[in-house]
C-alpha cells in the first residue's frame, strides 16, 4: 500500500512549471484580454501575457495539468490564430 501511495505522489513530484512563447494574431487591448483570459481559463496555467506589438504570447503552465497544445487550442477557440493553428 505504501508503494502505491508513493507512486501516486511521484507524478506530482515530477510535474513542473514550463514556460513557452508563441505567436498569436490580434490587434487591440480587447484582443489582449480575450487571449490572456482564454489561456488562464485552463487549469494549470499560472501566467499568460500577450504583447500587442510583437504578437508574442508568453505562458507559464504546470505540465501535469495542461500542455502547450491545449493552451493554443483554447486561444484558437476564442477567435485568434496561433502559429500552431
C-alpha positions in Angstrom: 0.0 0.0 0.0 2.8 2.4 0.9 4.5 1.7 -2.5 1.2 2.6 -4.3 0.9 5.9 -2.4 4.5 6.7 -3.1 4.0 6.1 -6.8 0.8 8.2 -6.9 2.8 11.1 -5.3 5.6 10.7 -7.8 3.5 12.1 -10.6 3.0 15.4 -8.9 6.6 15.4 -7.6 8.0 15.3 -11.2 5.5 17.9 -12.5 7.0 21.3 -13.1 6.1 24.6 -14.4 7.1 25.2 -18.0 7.3 28.4 -19.9 6.6 28.8 -23.7 6.5 31.6 -26.2 4.5 31.6 -29.4 2.8 33.9 -31.8 -0.9 34.8 -31.6 -2.7 37.1 -34.1 -4.6 40.0 -32.6 -4.8 43.8 -32.8 -6.1 45.6 -29.7 -6.5 45.7 -25.9 -9.8 43.7 -26.2 -7.9 41.0 -28.1 -5.2 41.0 -25.4 -7.8 40.4 -22.7 -9.5 37.7 -24.6 -6.3 35.9 -25.5 -4.9 36.0 -21.9 -8.2 35.0 -20.4 -8.5 32.0 -22.7 -5.1 30.8 -21.6 -5.8 31.5 -17.9 -9.1 29.6 -18.1 -7.2 26.3 -18.2 -6.3 24.6 -15.0 -2.6 24.7 -14.6 -1.9 27.9 -16.4 -0.4 30.4 -13.9 0.8 33.2 -16.3 -0.4 34.5 -19.6 1.0 37.6 -21.1 0.4 38.7 -24.8 2.3 41.6 -26.3 0.2 43.6 -28.8 3.2 45.0 -30.7 5.2 41.7 -31.1 2.1 39.4 -31.2 4.1 37.1 -28.8 2.4 35.1 -26.1 4.4 34.2 -23.0 2.7 31.5 -21.0 3.7 29.5 -17.8 1.9 26.3 -17.0 2.1 23.1 -14.9 2.8 20.3 -17.3 1.0 17.8 -15.1 -2.3 19.7 -15.6 -2.1 21.0 -19.2 0.2 21.4 -22.2 1.1 23.9 -24.8 -1.2 22.5 -27.4 -4.2 22.8 -25.1 -3.3 26.5 -24.4 -3.1 27.2 -28.1 -6.4 25.4 -28.8 -8.1 27.5 -26.1 -6.9 30.7 -27.7 -8.0 29.5 -31.2 -11.5 28.8 -29.8 -11.9 32.4 -28.9 -11.0 33.5 -32.4 -7.3 34.1 -32.5 -4.9 32.1 -34.7 -1.7 30.9 -33.2 1.4 29.9 -35.1 0.4 26.3 -34.3 -3.1 26.5 -35.7 
